[in-house]
Amino acid sequence: MKVLFAAAECAPFFKTGGLGDVAGALPKELVKKGIDCRVVLPYFAKKIPEKYADQCEDLFSFYVNVGWRRQYCGVKQLVLNDVTYYFLDNLYYFGNRDGLYGYYDDGERFAFFQLALIEMLERIGFVPDVLHVNDYHTAMVPFLLKEKYRWINAYKSIKTVLTIHNIEFQGQYDGSVLPDLFGVGMERYEDGTVRMNDCLNFMKAGILYADRVNTVSPSYAEEIQTPQFGSGLDVILRMEAGKLSGILNGIDYDLNDPKTDPALPFHYDNTDLTGKAQNKAALQEKMGLSQRADVPLLAVVSRLTYQKGFNLLLDELHNILQNDVQLVLLGTGDKDFENGFRYFAATYPEKCSVSISFDVNLAQMMYAAADVFLMPSAFEPCGLSQMISMRYGTLPIVHEIGGLKDTVTPFNIVSGVGTGFGFAEFSSYQLLKAIERALILYTDDFATWQSLIKQAMVKDFSWKTSSKEYVALYETLI
């Protein structure tokens, strides 16, 4: 089976979030299963690490018609971990940009990328059985294959899968983009097929034209069919429910392993947690907190936004810090949130320490050293942090939504089963109650707490498991 995975970002080259992690990990696992899976990406010259840029081989170049514009496209190739990566190089659209997204011409940039990746296929001699596109940046590809390139015989058998990582970002542009950038007529816009709110909607086009649509957790696949979470596309998703499914993301077990993680001063596993306690003391010292083994250490590693629910935490932080507890936080985001957490660090310096920054090694330390990981997201398509924290034996407290609901088993006081704690109603009071339940168990029944740690650490969130579901999805198509 031949699969081409198309995305706007991919670890370890450049990423901003979960899409980059998926694009980095899933193809590796598919190749291990004997699938010829290759990846196509924009070439962000300013973002790709030098060691990977140096390994890229220039294959050839050609020109792409972006509407009336004739644009250069260079094709670079890199093989890493047995995966072949193709980078589409255009200095104006990608090479000169400091970031991946957020530019006035994003519609034109990703129109170029989608046209170029389709026109590249015959040139590289790789026409896939399945073309797997991700989020709005590549969601027009199924539309283009059926509306613009249907005359190419080699492309007629290509099946398409669209993965929705976050339905909030849909790619909405003026309808004139169809002829102006994609070089196609207005018929599908005028009949309403790809129109929404008087805009061309990339995501809507992808949902309607892809052969299969999936999201990054089973619960999120259900949630986005409701007005509360569908961001206006819930009607379309209910209409196309027959081809919609949810497959839980995995995490990279090679990178996230407490036995080998180079970011940790002390290593450990679920049979011997001595190293976890040593990491806790090391983190307390690093963050300027007293080194106490007996105090529950709460951690936050996140973007500080309303989507991540940090308004709830700030609302109750005075009350939380009345307990015998420590809190460490790493993240950047909304300035009000950043300043709010700085205020608490200054008010409770003996209990609260924050780093308003992005630090990969410190993040790994927090996953490993903390006792509790806070993740009160308003919505969460999948979430990786709660899976990483469980892998490191740190019990998450989560809002029971989306992928958080699918991955964290709330502690059951009767059976003793659980891998964390949850709250169903999205409110600061219910977050506080969940934290209090965790603190009581930690203080009063540490033997049960240790049992939950071991239950969490043996849960399988590897891509080895999730990739089997993607293979099954592809097989339904071919």
Sequence and secondary structure as in RCSB ss.txt:
>XXXX:A:sequence
MKVLFAAAECAPFFKTGGLGDVAGALPKELVKKGIDCRVVLPYFAKKIPEKYADQCEDLFSFYVNVGWRRQYCGV
KQLVLNDVTYYFLDNLYYFGNRDGLYGYYDDGERFAFFQLALIEMLERIGFVPDVLHVNDYHTAMVPFLLKEKYR
WINAYKSIKTVLTIHNIEFQGQYDGSVLPDLFGVGMERYEDGTVRMNDCLNFMKAGILYADRVNTVSPSYAEEIQ
TPQFGSGLDVILRMEAGKLSGILNGIDYDLNDPKTDPALPFHYDNTDLTGKAQNKAALQEKMGLSQRADVPLLAV
VSRLTYQKGFNLLLDELHNILQNDVQLVLLGTGDKDFENGFRYFAATYPEKCSVSISFDVNLAQMMYAAADVFLM
PSAFEPCGLSQMISMRYGTLPIVHEIGGLKDTVTPFNIVSGVGTGFGFAEFSSYQLLKAIERALILYTDDFATWQ
SLIKQAMVKDFSWKTSSKEYVALYETLI
>XXXX:A:secstr
 EEEEE S BTTTB SSHHHHHHHHHHHHHHHTT EEEEEEE  TTTS HHHHTT EEEEEEEEEETTEEEEEEE
EEEEETTEEEEEEE IIIIIT SSSS  TTHHHHHHHHHHHHHHHHHHHT   SEEEEEHHHHTTHHHHHHHTST
T GGGTT EEEEEES TT   EE TTHIIIII   SHHHHTTSSEETTEEEHHHHHHHHSSEEEESSHHHHHHTT
STTTSTT HHHHHHTGGGEEE    B TTTS TTT TT SS  BTTB HHHHHHHHHHHHHTT    SSS EEEE
ES BSTTTTHHHHHHHHHHHTTSS EEEEE  B HHHHHHHHHHHHH TTTEEEE S  HHHHHHHHHH SEEEE
  S  SS SHHHHHHHTT EEEEES HHHHHH  B  TTT   SBEEESS SHHHHHHHHHHHHHHHHH HHHHH
HHHHHHHT   BHHHHHHHHHHHHHHH 
